[in-house]
Amino acid sequence: MDATVSMSNQGRIVIPVAMRNRLGLKPGEALHLFLSGSRLVIERPEDALGRLRGMAAGVPSTRSLVDELIAERRAEARGDSDRDSDIDSGSDIGPGARSV
């Protein structure tokens, strides 16, 4: 299903009724907007949360992002050039991956 809509002077668009009905959107419902390249994506907040949970599913439960962040901050405070020195060498960070 697709549609072409016009944007008003105030930047408003109207989601066609057939799309609102198919998605079960109700008046006043909060929607999450984000840019993906040159595309504007509109989704329900719970769909955005589900997408984020899916992204986090790949992080091993043995990996502590909090511990990694603390180690990075400590290394920065010391002025270390090797910021991974405090991170457990047994971590599950794969080749080419970076700490977040």
C-alpha positions as YAML, in Angstrom:
chain: A
units: angstrom
residues:
- id: 1
  name: MET
  ca: [0.00, 0.00, 0.00]
- id: 2
  name: ASP
  ca: [1.37, 3.43, -0.87]
- id: 3
  name: ALA
  ca: [0.13, 6.98, -1.16]
- id: 4
  name: THR
  ca: [1.32, 10.42, -2.14]
- id: 5
  name: VAL
  ca: [0.41, 13.21, 0.27]
- id: 6
  name: SER
  ca: [1.05, 16.94, 0.40]
- id: 7
  name: MET
  ca: [2.63, 18.80, 3.27]
- id: 8
  name: SER
  ca: [0.88, 21.94, 4.53]
- id: 9
  name: ASN
  ca: [2.59, 25.27, 5.21]
- id: 10
  name: GLN
  ca: [2.82, 24.25, 8.87]
- id: 11
  name: GLY
  ca: [4.62, 21.01, 7.91]
- id: 12
  name: ARG
  ca: [1.60, 18.79, 8.54]
- id: 13
  name: ILE
  ca: [0.69, 15.71, 6.53]
- id: 14
  name: VAL
  ca: [-2.41, 13.56, 6.67]
- id: 15
  name: ILE
  ca: [-2.01, 9.79, 6.79]
- id: 16
  name: PRO
  ca: [-4.69, 8.36, 4.47]
- id: 17
  name: VAL
  ca: [-7.59, 6.70, 6.26]
- id: 18
  name: ALA
  ca: [-6.97, 3.30, 4.63]
- id: 19
  name: MET
  ca: [-3.43, 3.28, 6.05]
- id: 20
  name: ARG
  ca: [-4.56, 4.46, 9.48]
- id: 21
  name: ASN
  ca: [-7.21, 1.74, 9.56]
- id: 22
  name: ARG
  ca: [-4.82, -0.99, 8.41]
- id: 23
  name: LEU
  ca: [-2.31, -0.02, 11.10]
- id: 24
  name: GLY
  ca: [-4.99, 0.57, 13.73]
- id: 25
  name: LEU
  ca: [-3.86, 4.15, 14.34]
- id: 26
  name: LYS
  ca: [-6.13, 6.22, 16.55]
- id: 27
  name: PRO
  ca: [-6.44, 10.03, 16.77]
- id: 28
  name: GLY
  ca: [-3.97, 11.48, 19.27]
- id: 29
  name: GLU
  ca: [-1.71, 8.40, 19.16]
- id: 30
  name: ALA
  ca: [1.99, 9.20, 19.57]
- id: 31
  name: LEU
  ca: [4.20, 8.25, 16.64]
- id: 32
  name: HIS
  ca: [7.99, 8.02, 16.39]
- id: 33
  name: LEU
  ca: [9.71, 9.62, 13.38]
- id: 34
  name: PHE
  ca: [13.27, 9.08, 12.24]
- id: 35
  name: LEU
  ca: [15.37, 9.55, 9.15]
- id: 36
  name: SER
  ca: [16.80, 6.53, 7.37]
- id: 37
  name: GLY
  ca: [19.05, 7.92, 4.68]
- id: 38
  name: SER
  ca: [16.80, 10.26, 2.71]
- id: 39
  name: ARG
  ca: [13.60, 8.55, 3.92]
- id: 40
  name: LEU
  ca: [11.27, 9.70, 6.69]
- id: 41
  name: VAL
  ca: [10.03, 6.69, 8.65]
- id: 42
  name: ILE
  ca: [6.97, 6.91, 10.91]
- id: 43
  name: GLU
  ca: [6.32, 4.14, 13.43]
- id: 44
  name: ARG
  ca: [4.63, 3.48, 16.73]
- id: 45
  name: PRO
  ca: [6.90, 3.90, 19.78]
- id: 46
  name: GLU
  ca: [6.39, 0.21, 20.68]
- id: 47
  name: ASP
  ca: [7.58, -0.79, 17.20]
- id: 48
  name: ALA
  ca: [10.68, 1.38, 17.66]
- id: 49
  name: LEU
  ca: [11.29, -0.27, 21.04]
- id: 50
  name: GLY
  ca: [10.94, -3.73, 19.48]
- id: 51
  name: ARG
  ca: [13.46, -2.76, 16.79]
- id: 52
  name: LEU
  ca: [15.93, -1.56, 19.44]
- id: 53
  name: ARG
  ca: [15.49, -4.74, 21.45]
- id: 54
  name: GLY
  ca: [16.22, -6.72, 18.31]
- id: 55
  name: MET
  ca: [19.44, -4.77, 17.79]
- id: 56
  name: ALA
  ca: [20.49, -5.41, 21.40]
- id: 57
  name: ALA
  ca: [19.73, -9.12, 21.11]
- id: 58
  name: GLY
  ca: [23.10, -9.61, 19.42]
- id: 59
  name: VAL
  ca: [25.00, -8.37, 22.49]
- id: 60
  name: PRO
  ca: [26.18, -11.36, 24.55]
- id: 61
  name: SER
  ca: [24.78, -11.42, 28.10]
- id: 62
  name: THR
  ca: [28.35, -11.76, 29.40]
- id: 63
  name: ARG
  ca: [29.29, -8.38, 27.91]
- id: 64
  name: SER
  ca: [28.85, -5.36, 30.14]
- id: 65
  name: LEU
  ca: [28.52, -2.16, 28.15]
- id: 66
  name: VAL
  ca: [28.53, -0.23, 31.43]
- id: 67
  name: ASP
  ca: [31.90, -1.72, 32.44]
- id: 68
  name: GLU
  ca: [33.28, -0.93, 28.98]
- id: 69
  name: LEU
  ca: [32.09, 2.67, 29.21]
- id: 70
  name: ILE
  ca: [33.62, 3.09, 32.69]
- id: 71
  name: ALA
  ca: [36.91, 1.62, 31.45]
- id: 72
  name: GLU
  ca: [36.92, 3.99, 28.47]
- id: 73
  name: ARG
  ca: [36.25, 7.02, 30.68]
- id: 74
  name: ARG
  ca: [39.01, 6.00, 33.12]
- id: 75
  name: ALA
  ca: [41.46, 5.58, 30.23]
- id: 76
  name: GLU
  ca: [40.49, 9.00, 28.85]
- id: 77
  name: ALA
  ca: [40.96, 10.58, 32.29]
- id: 78
  name: ARG
  ca: [44.46, 9.04, 32.52]
- id: 79
  name: GLY
  ca: [45.21, 10.19, 28.99]
- id: 80
  name: ASP
  ca: [45.88, 6.63, 27.82]
- id: 81
  name: SER
  ca: [46.11, 6.15, 24.10]
- id: 82
  name: ASP
  ca: [45.11, 2.48, 24.50]
- id: 83
  name: ARG
  ca: [41.59, 2.93, 25.83]
- id: 84
  name: ASP
  ca: [40.88, -0.81, 25.77]
- id: 85
  name: SER
  ca: [43.48, -1.51, 28.46]
- id: 86
  name: ASP
  ca: [40.86, -1.73, 31.24]
- id: 87
  name: ILE
  ca: [38.43, -3.85, 29.23]
- id: 88
  name: ASP
  ca: [38.47, -7.56, 30.02]
- id: 89
  name: SER
  ca: [40.43, -9.25, 27.27]
- id: 90
  name: GLY
  ca: [37.96, -12.12, 27.34]
- id: 91
  name: SER
  ca: [35.12, -9.96, 26.09]
- id: 92
  name: ASP
  ca: [32.97, -11.07, 23.19]
- id: 93
  name: ILE
  ca: [33.75, -8.11, 20.96]
- id: 94
  name: GLY
  ca: [34.29, -9.46, 17.48]
- id: 95
  name: PRO
  ca: [36.85, -8.31, 14.92]
- id: 96
  name: GLY
  ca: [36.09, -4.87, 13.60]
- id: 97
  name: ALA
  ca: [33.49, -4.22, 16.31]
- id: 98
  name: ARG
  ca: [33.75, -1.12, 18.42]
- id: 99
  name: SER
  ca: [32.70, -0.43, 21.97]
- id: 100
  name: VAL
  ca: [29.61, 1.65, 22.46]
...
